Amino acid sequence: MVARPETGSIPDAPGSYQFLDAEGRVIYVGKAKSLRSRLANYFLQPELLLERTRQMVTMAESVEWIVAKNEVEAFFLEFNLIKRHKPRFNIRLKDDKSYPYLAVTVDEDWPRAMVLRGQKRKGVRYFGPYAHAYAIRETLDLLLRTFPIRTCTKAKFDRHHRLGRPCLYAHIEKCAAPCVDDINHEDYDKLVRELLDFLDGEHDAIIKRLEQRMRDAADQLEFELAARVRDQLTSVRKAIERQQMVASHEEDFDLIGLDEDLLEASVQVFYVRKGRVVGRKGLVVDKVEDVETPALVARIVEQLYADAPKEDVPREILVPVEPDDRELYEELLTLNRGAKVRVRVPQRGGKRDLLQTATLNARESFQRHKLRRASDHNARARALVSLQEELGLPEAPLRIECFDISNLQGTEIVGSMVVMEDGMPKRSDYRRFKVRGLDGQDDFASMEDVLTRRFRNYLRERDEGAHTGKRFAYPPNLLLIDGGKGQLNVAVRVLEELGLEDICVASLAKRFEEVYLPGRSDPVRIPRDSEALYLLQQVRDEAHRFAITYHRQLRGKKMTLSLLDEVPGLGPTRRKRLLKEFGSVKKMRELDEEQLLALPWLPNPVGKAVYERLHGLERATMETS
């Protein structure tokens, strides 16, 4: 348990404080107007502390702090430390899926519209998120009839540019075909601006423009053009109908619905732009620190908007209860957005009704989540307790690391390390190793090399302290090796040489699914229907999959490079450019000789040599099969 620092040693100033465990890991980060007053609250009698606070203080071995100039700087310091260390006792938002956005790549020469998931990147305008991918794809399909900008990849765009023929989308009038210069830059940029304006909610101006264009075409007796514009109007109106109108045309705001219990909370965020609901997102909050609802709402607002692009921060954020330090959060979000931001609780009218709708959505989503949580959590807890009993471990193996080796007749030897925490894969901690310096196939030596590197890195990072960029900082409760007694003995020897004998180790042999433990000649036979055995098989199979995947990547890269290496006149620069433009050797084989010779940067003799090499190899393969 952490010892209380001398009161006089703690500054009476704003700042951020960090509790660290015995391994030097940051397990909690907080901020305070006065570090001295705030930290004093953690060193009361244990029975006076809330349950999770008491658990955190018990696990901590030390406390550190960083003084800030003011409360705003302390906020940013706390936010950045939480983002960097991901402390286990800080509240964090979780999401079991990646929501799709409608995105436009405004940083490209010819901007592209597409559906994107995952981390946002610079140079792309995002609209959404949408709850369902099919809804956004249908919306995009409707909009392309009116705003026919490209949706193809750069490789496909370049390919059709070289061929001088547009793709099918141009023939069905869903692309203006910039790849073959059917539209100039000025007109194309106008299309992109109109699409962005429409997605920003400027519907009326777009509709009026299309109506005027249709009337002008009819007045000039261009009835086919008028009919096409009429169809575009129909598509635009259908797209507008998909967005629910909930406020006046000029209002932009986000609305947060919330439902919670003692362990978690469910959050539903509605995104309203120009009075219409343009997106919705559901999240779950893991309440690993003891907080009341106002503090919880403050944490949610902080994590949703503190690091968001300024265009994603609305003028107004509507919440179910007023957050702690509301003025501070409004000041911070105003700095981020570059314009005034309000955080408030709606009291009456349509916004109050919409908040109730969001809260109802959060409650229904939470009920479904709790059913899954109870089922999953109970099954994982049973498996971990069962594994502890079967292997005679001193504690439940909350962190399991499994290692596997993959090679092909002693070539491209690789090792994999996969991690399960609380019975679930923790992919951010997966690691892969390339084994060098071994002659031939030697699985024991390969395993020794991988384990030695992993645990030497752990010792080095442990000695360097908590504030370095750690990749191997956590020791496992159970080290699992894919193999039999030989691989187990290698692991035991490595741990003994490094002074880490306290780490529990076992191996799982594939043949009879037998578990071997140090110091026992006979294997432990875990019942076939045991949840403990299923957990071991799950992590072992995941390690095998991860190793095989990495091995195939290296092998495929080597085969591809060796194939193109044999082409006379094709140096590394041109080889990389070929692979970048066409993606793979398989795609290059689909090209005819004229297409290769048409590449302006590839000399004709080299292009012919590439074609002959690719298709000569293909014919030889067919003849021998």
Secondary structure, DSSP 8 states (H G I E B T S, - for coil): ------GGGS-SS-EEEEEE-TTS-EEEEEEES-HHHHHHGGGS-GGGS-HHHHHHHHH--EEEEEE-SSHHHHHHHHHHHHHHH--TTS-EEE-SS---EEEE-TTSSS-BEEEE-SS--TT-EEE---S-HHHHHHHHHHHHTTS--B-S-HHHHHHHHHHT---HHHHTTS---GGGTSS-HHHHHHHHHHHHHHHTT-HHHHHHHHHHHHHHHHHTT-HHHHHHHHHHHHHHHHHHHTS-B-S-TT--EEEEEEEE-SSEEEEEEEEEETTEEEEEEEEEEE--S---HHHHHHHHHHHHHTTS-GGGS-SEEE-SS--TTHHHHHHHHHHHHTS--EEE---SHHHHHHHHHHHHHHHHHHHHHHHHHHHHHHHHHHHHHHHHHHHT-SS--SEEEEEEEEEETTEEEEEEEEEEETTEE-GGG-EEEE--S--S--HHHHHHHHHHHHHHHHHHHHHH-TTS--SS----SEEEEESSHHHHHHHHHHHHHTT-TTSEEEEEETTTTEEE-TT-SS-B---TT-HHHHHHHHHHHHHHHHHHHHHHHHHHHHHHHHHHHTSTT--HHHHHHHHHHH-SHHHHHTS-HHHHHT-TTS-HHHHHHHHHHHHHHHHHHHHH-
